[in-house]
């Protein structure tokens, strides 16, 4: 009966793998192949260009801009959302009056569509009558056009991402905090150890696996969350908020240069793969609390 | 408990309250703008008159009823397919031995990093080859086999004691019978958790639906809203805010009613 078991196993896996291969693995492979060809245009079929698309990338100022922007975007959103979510979790882990209201406030952005909340944020940032400008004007500060200025647009978009993500990550930290035994806290209290020492020496090491899990998600999201760019800036002004995934969309579906879009996608997959491999090794070396 | 002064407490409470206020502000503002006449969209007066006109005009200016229907069909279809496909696969990984197990499981894990969300160009080509461009099924197909669901359910199934298997086998239960009678009932909390995560993810998903749909009959709410909010600059903020609230309302209400389950589900989905 054991020899027959593997046939059953494969039959049970078959339906899931048909979809998995067809829409994840196969497209990943054909993306790589397509990136070595030119885009077919009209009667002209695609021809092999080797690394032609990749060469084009290096000379493409918008691609370079998108890479720089994505790096800045990641460098801001990843640490900020992790730090804030941990602070939120520590806050609502305690019990005080209104704690469930506070927790709800933090978590709400998670269930709201990013595309919809982008409209609301756009109003906050609107010059002249927007909420932030109204506050600025009350304090006698000049009006500012946050999403319309190349030097502030990317930060405005990043702020929305942090707002959207932090409450979601908070949940994971909250779950991790609840697994810390109360006896450790009591022991620390007897030892007279300070709040900060307890956090650094006990809490932080114990929630390391969660921190790693959250970090990987934050990295993935830094390259995946672009919905609000469609509403707020469309990659502008002057490519100031052009992010890699948004550029893939523009290249592939606005200019229909699918081969170049494929090459751009390969770059994105490569970045995500490095993250995955990094997680694998880090998880082995640093995290031993499971 | 551990050395906490009154000053500490005030600092933490104050900071927490401020943070919570910033986090709820966008939603609070949307509610304000949606329920007041456009004249008050940037003027905050306590006695401003309340109105439902913004909702009425949003509803009449775009086919939101159809968009709602499309989104509901979409999330139902995706979740049903995911539960069936992923339960079968998760059971095989959790309880059966077969050649290629590690390799196949690695393929599953790879999807956690390289999601269909970024393989836009190739998936579009596939849909065109299948003649499925601009159909609701095409929005869902890439998400039917969820690596996340398989992983989550496998972890859950592995915690179920093996003695139950043997008992069921002695009773003459087939493999599928075992899955249906023992594993599915015991895995229900995990399935509910995944269900909430999946529904809220696909209710809010935007980029792939934007690419693959181009008509009212197939567009989900998110795409419909984005078109509504950008088509003509004449649309008033108040009306856009009403539409924004409308599209988020079902999830938001669900969340407020089942807050505890929601939070616990997301937690459960995260701990592995």
Interface residues (C-beta under 8 A of the other chain):
Chain A: X2 X5 X6 X8 X9 X10 X12 X13 X15 X16 X17 X18 X19 X20 X22 X23 X24 X25 X26 X27 X28 X30 X31 X34 X84 X87 X88 X91 X96 X100 X101 X102 X103 X104 X105 X106 X107 X108 X109 X110 X111 X112 X113 X114 X115 X116 X117 X119 X120 X121 X123 X124 X129 X130 X131 X134 X163 X166 X167 X168 X171 X172 X174 X175 X176 X185 X188 X189 X192 X193 X194 X195 X198 X210 X213 X220 X223 X224 X226 X227 X230 X231 X245 X248 X249 X252 X253 X258 X261 X262 X265 X268 X269 X272 X273 X275 X276
Chain B: X1 X2 X3 X4 X8 X12 X13 X15 X16 X17 X19 X20 X21 X22 X23 X24 X25 X26 X27 X29 X30 X33 X41 X42 X84 X85 X86 X88 X89 X91 X92 X93 X96 X97 X98 X99 X101 X104 X107 X108 X110 X111 X113 X114 X115 X116 X117 X118 X119 X120 X121 X122 X123 X124 X125 X126 X141 X142 X144 X145 X147 X150 X175 X200 X203 X204 X206 X207 X210 X211 X221 X222 X225 X226 X229 X230 X237 X240 X241 X244 X247 X248 X251 X252 X254 X255 X256 X259 X262 X263 X266 X267 X270 X271 X272
